Amino acid sequence: MFRIERDRARFREIVRGRLRSDLRKYLSTTELLGRRGEHAVSIPVPQIELPRFRFGENRKGVGQGKGEKGEPVSGEPKEGDGPGAAGDHEGTHILEVEVDLAELAQMLGDELGLPDIQPRGDRQLLAEGGRYTGIRSAGPQSLRHFRRTFRHALKRTIAAGEWDPSRPEVVPIRDDQRYRARKSCPQPDSSAVIFHVMDVSGSMGREQKDIVRIKAFWIDTWLRSQYKNLEVVYIVHDAVAKIVDQQAFFHLRESGGTKISSAYELCLSLIQEKYRPEDWNIYPFHYSDGDNWSARDTERCIHLLRDEILPRVNQFCYGQVKSAYGSGQFKKDLESALEGETNLVTAGVNDREGIPDAIKAFLGKGR
């Protein structure tokens, strides 16, 4: 049994080594997104197959009877007798490997050289913690403290005059039972909120949304490894902005115009009312193809960022996805007007190959 477990552990390490070497491929595809669970993700790893015995029928022929050297085994097809054409490529074997999201985040950090995030200021919530060092008279049997129960029963027996040294017998009753209890010890626990904000106007096609979906998956995976408490808010906008669930965020398609300030105003109102900077580490990520309704609305966006949003967040990230209909002007306007703002990060993605660099730009500063 020990040897089997050792071999399986070695095989798992081989699989993870293959996964680490091919991680950049997974950073640019949607292959993992449909296999994600609450704490793990199932990853298809090609060209690795578990060794196993194959049992077949025993045939009569060489080795089982008479035969001369070079004589084919009876019943076996001769060369060229089989159906179909010959090929020169080996078969592909796919193995589904389940990997913890925490381990996947570590691989991502190693691959892109991401530093651990330092929570901003004292944005920490008190989380319930402690150890089972207390004692109480009620509780489940799984927490019964035998020594304390016996000692209390002994004291009661002696106090009642029922102790007989010649027959040292102690029988606990219900009132003698003692149970372990956890002593409350609130501990500081950093919490974070992610705002995924996306333009869903007609110029954002399926390919652009797939790129956003891939980036959002890896961003969430990394930040969940950095914070114990993480909430995710999904906001979509065309000419107006609204909060949606995850399913709608990645599949909703509108045909209206684009007014980016509506999304920034909604994001700001949520920060002011629910996710106050004193309690939360805040990470807005905005994805667009760079088109906006007007230069006047772009000025409004810059005002909201400079005076209201940037002072309240750990980092604001704008990811511009290239499309056939987007002008890409909004990224240029942000970089020109907000040059020198350290907690503003912009990144452009022309195609899926640019996703790893955008993720590194967003997460590489450790904010």
C-alpha positions in Angstrom: 0.0 0.0 0.0 2.8 2.4 0.9 4.5 1.7 -2.5 1.3 2.4 -4.4 0.7 5.7 -2.6 4.3 6.7 -3.3 4.0 5.9 -7.0 0.7 7.8 -7.2 2.3 10.8 -5.5 5.1 10.7 -7.9 2.7 10.5 -10.9 0.7 13.5 -9.5 3.9 15.5 -9.3 4.7 14.5 -13.0 1.3 15.7 -14.0 1.7 19.0 -12.2 5.1 19.5 -13.8 3.4 19.1 -17.2 0.7 21.6 -16.1 3.3 24.1 -15.0 5.2 23.9 -18.3 2.0 24.3 -20.3 0.4 27.0 -18.1 0.7 29.8 -20.6 -1.4 27.8 -23.0 -4.2 27.6 -20.4 -3.9 31.4 -19.7 -5.1 32.0 -23.2 -8.0 29.5 -23.6 -11.5 29.0 -22.1 -10.6 25.3 -21.5 -10.7 25.6 -17.7 -13.7 27.8 -17.3 -16.4 25.1 -17.6 -14.6 22.8 -15.3 -14.3 25.1 -12.3 -15.8 24.0 -8.9 -15.9 25.8 -5.6 -12.4 24.9 -4.5 -10.8 23.0 -7.5 -10.7 23.0 -11.2 -10.4 20.0 -13.5 -7.7 20.4 -16.1 -7.2 18.3 -19.2 -3.5 17.3 -19.5 -2.6 15.7 -22.9 0.0 13.0 -23.6 0.0 11.4 -20.1 -1.6 8.0 -19.5 -1.8 6.0 -16.4 0.1 2.7 -16.9 -2.1 -0.4 -16.8 -2.2 -4.1 -17.8 -4.1 -5.1 -20.8 -5.5 -8.7 -20.8 -6.3 -10.5 -24.0 -7.1 -13.9 -25.3 -4.5 -16.7 -25.3 -3.9 -17.8 -28.9 -2.4 -20.9 -30.2 0.8 -20.4 -32.2 4.5 -19.9 -31.5 5.2 -20.5 -27.9 2.2 -22.8 -27.5 3.0 -25.6 -29.9 4.9 -26.4 -33.0 6.3 -23.6 -35.1 9.4 -22.5 -37.0 11.4 -19.3 -36.5 9.8 -16.4 -38.5 6.4 -18.1 -38.8 3.5 -15.7 -38.1 1.2 -16.5 -35.1 -1.9 -18.2 -36.2 -4.9 -15.9 -36.5 -2.9 -12.7 -36.5 -3.4 -10.4 -39.5 -0.4 -10.1 -41.9 1.1 -6.7 -42.8 -1.1 -4.7 -45.1 -4.2 -6.8 -44.4 -5.9 -4.4 -42.0 -8.6 -1.9 -43.0 -7.8 1.8 -43.5 -4.7 3.8 -44.4 -1.5 3.8 -42.4 -0.6 6.9 -40.3 2.6 8.3 -38.9 1.2 10.2 -35.8 0.8 8.8 -32.3 -2.5 8.9 -30.5 -3.4 11.6 -28.1 -4.3 10.7 -24.5 -6.1 13.1 -22.3 -6.1 12.9 -18.5 -8.4 15.0 -16.4 -6.5 16.2 -13.3 -8.2 18.0 -10.4 -6.1 20.9 -9.1 -6.9 23.1 -6.1 -7.5 26.7 -7.0 -5.0 27.7 -4.4 -2.3 25.5 -6.1 -3.4 26.9 -9.5 -2.9 30.4 -8.1 0.6 29.5 -6.9 1.4 28.3 -10.4 0.1 31.5 -11.9 2.2 33.6 -9.4 5.3 31.6 -10.3 4.7 31.8 -14.0 4.1 35.5 -14.1 6.3 36.5 -11.2 3.4 38.0 -9.2 4.2 39.4 -5.7 1.9 38.8 -2.7 -0.6 41.6 -2.2 -0.1 43.9 0.8 -3.6 44.9 2.1 -3.9 48.7 1.9 -3.8 50.5 5.3 -5.8 48.9 8.1 -8.6 47.6 5.9 -9.3 44.5 8.0 -12.4 42.9 9.5 -12.4 41.0 12.8 -13.1 37.4 12.0 -14.1 34.9 14.6 -11.2 32.7 15.7 -9.7 30.9 18.7 -8.8 27.4 20.0 -10.7 24.7 21.9 -9.1 25.5 25.3 -12.2 26.2 27.2 -14.5 23.9 29.2 -18.3 23.9 29.5 -20.9 21.6 30.9 -22.9 21.0 27.6 -21.8 20.1 24.1 -21.7 17.3 21.6 -20.2 13.9 22.5 -17.4 14.4 20.0 -16.0 17.2 22.2 -16.4 15.4 25.5 -13.3 15.9 27.8 -12.8 12.5 29.5 -10.2 13.7 32.0 -12.2 16.7 33.2 -15.4 14.5 33.3 -13.7 11.8 35.4 -12.1 14.4 37.8 -15.4 16.1 38.4 -17.1 12.7 39.0 -14.3 11.8 41.5 -14.7 15.1 43.4 -18.5 14.5 43.7 -18.0 10.9 44.8 -15.6 11.9 47.6 -17.7 14.9 48.7 -20.8 12.7 49.0 -18.9 10.1 51.2 -19.3 7.4 48.6 -15.6 6.8 48.0 -14.4 3.3 48.9 -10.5 2.9 48.7 -11.0 -0.9 48.6 -13.3 -0.6 45.6 -12.1 2.6 43.7 -15.0 2.9 41.4 -16.1 6.2 39.9 -19.3 6.4 37.7 -19.9 9.8 36.0 -23.4 11.0 35.9 -24.9 13.6 33.6 -23.9 16.6 35.7 -20.3 15.4 35.7 -19.9 15.7 31.9 -17.5 18.3 30.6 -16.9 19.3 27.0 -14.3 21.3 25.2 -15.3 24.8 24.1 -13.6 27.2 21.8 -12.5 30.5 23.4 -13.5 33.4 21.2 -10.5 35.3 19.9 -11.3 37.8 17.2 -8.5 38.0 14.6 -7.9 40.6 11.9 -8.9 39.2 8.5 -8.5 41.2 5.3 -11.4 41.4 3.0 -11.6 42.4 -0.6 -14.2 43.2 -3.3 -13.7 42.9 -7.0 -15.8 45.0 -9.4 -15.8 43.4 -12.9 -17.2 46.1 -15.2 -17.7 45.4 -18.9 -19.0 47.3 -21.9 -21.8 45.1 -23.5 -22.6 47.5 -26.4 -22.9 46.2 -29.9 -19.2 46.7 -30.7 -18.2 44.0 -28.1 -18.4 40.7 -29.9 -18.1 37.1 -28.7 -14.3 36.9 -29.0 -13.9 40.1 -26.9 -16.1 38.7 -24.2 -14.2 35.4 -24.2 -11.0 37.3 -23.6 -12.6 39.2 -20.7 -13.9 35.9 -19.3 -10.5 34.3 -19.3 -8.9 37.4 -17.6 -11.6 37.5 -15.0 -11.1 33.8 -14.1 -7.4 34.2 -13.5 -7.8 37.5 -11.7 -10.4 35.9 -9.3 -8.2 32.9 -8.8 -5.2 35.0 -7.8 -7.1 37.4 -5.5 -8.9 34.5 -3.7 -5.4 33.1 -2.8 -4.6 36.5 -1.2 -7.8 37.2 0.7 -9.9 34.9 2.9 -13.0 37.0 2.3 -13.6 38.0 -1.3 -16.8 39.3 -2.9 -17.3 39.7 -6.7 -19.7 42.3 -8.2 -20.5 42.1 -11.9 -21.6 45.4 -13.7 -22.5 45.7 -17.3 -23.1 48.9 -19.2 -24.0 50.3 -22.6 -25.7 53.7 -22.3 -26.8 52.7 -18.8 -25.2 50.5 -16.1 -26.7 47.7 -14.0 -25.6 44.9 -11.7 -26.0 41.4 -13.0 -25.0 37.9 -12.0 -22.0 36.0 -13.4 -24.0 34.1 -16.1 -25.5 37.3 -17.5 -22.2 39.2 -17.3 -20.5 36.8 -19.7 -23.4 36.2 -22.1 -25.5 39.4 -22.2 -25.3 41.3 -25.5 -26.8 44.7 -26.1 -27.0 46.8 -29.2 -27.1 50.3 -27.6 -24.5 53.0 -27.4 -21.7 53.4 -24.8 -21.7 55.7 -21.9 -18.8 54.7 -19.6 -19.6 57.2 -16.9 -22.8 55.3 -16.0 -20.7 52.3 -14.9 -18.2 54.5 -12.9 -21.1 56.3 -11.1 -22.7 52.9 -10.1 -19.3 51.6 -8.9 -18.8 54.7 -6.8 -22.2 54.5 -5.2 -21.5 50.9 -4.2 -18.2 51.9 -2.7 -19.8 54.7 -0.7 -22.8 52.7 0.5 -21.7 49.1 0.9 -17.9 48.6 0.4 -16.4 51.4 2.4 -12.6 51.8 2.1 -12.2 51.5 5.9 -13.3 47.9 5.7 -12.5 46.7 2.2 -9.7 46.3 -0.2 -11.3 47.4 -3.5 -10.3 46.3 -7.0 -12.4 47.6 -10.0 -11.6 46.0 -13.4 -13.1 47.7 -16.4 -13.1 46.0 -19.8 -14.0 47.8 -23.0 -13.0 48.2 -26.7 -12.2 51.9 -26.2 -15.3 53.6 -27.6 -17.3 56.1 -25.5 -20.3 58.1 -26.3 -18.6 61.5 -26.4 -15.5 63.4 -25.3 -17.6 65.1 -22.7 -18.5 61.8 -21.1 -14.8 60.8 -21.2 -14.1 64.0 -19.2 -16.8 63.0 -16.7 -15.1 59.6 -16.4 -11.7 61.2 -15.7 -13.2 63.4 -13.1 -14.9 60.4 -11.3 -11.6 58.5 -11.4 -9.3 61.2 -10.2 -11.5 62.8 -7.5 -13.7 60.0 -6.3 -12.7 56.4 -7.2 -8.9 56.3 -7.2 -8.5 57.7 -3.7 -10.7 55.0 -2.4 -9.4 51.8 -4.1 -6.3 49.7 -4.0 -6.0 49.8 -7.7 -8.1 50.6 -10.7 -7.5 48.5 -13.8 -8.6 49.3 -17.3 -8.3 46.5 -19.9 -8.9 47.5 -23.5 -9.8 44.6 -25.9 -9.3 45.2 -29.6 -12.3 44.9 -31.8 -13.2 45.6 -35.4 -15.6 48.4 -34.3 -13.8 50.0 -31.3 -11.6 53.0 -31.8 -9.4 52.3 -28.8 -9.4 56.0 -27.9 -10.5 55.7 -24.2 -7.2 54.1 -23.1 -5.2 56.9 -24.7 -7.4 59.5 -22.9 -6.9 57.9 -19.5 -3.2 57.6 -19.9 -2.9 61.2 -21.0 -5.2 62.8 -18.4 -4.2 60.6 -15.4 -0.5 60.2 -16.0 1.3 59.7 -12.7 -1.6 58.1 -10.9 0.1 55.1 -9.3 -3.0 53.1 -8.6 -4.3 53.3 -12.2 -3.1 50.5 -14.5 -4.1 50.2 -18.2 -3.4 47.3 -20.6 -4.3 46.6 -24.2 -5.1 43.1 -25.5 -5.1 42.6 -29.2 -5.8 38.9 -29.1 -5.7 35.9 -26.7 -1.9 35.8 -26.8 -1.8 39.1 -25.0 -3.8 37.9 -22.0 -0.9 36.8 -19.8 0.8 40.2 -20.2 -2.4 42.0 -19.3 -2.8 39.8 -16.2 0.8 40.5 -15.2 0.3 44.2 -15.7 -2.9 44.2 -13.5 -1.5 42.0 -10.6 2.2 42.6 -10.8 2.4 45.6 -8.5 1.3 43.8 -5.4 -1.4 46.3 -4.4 
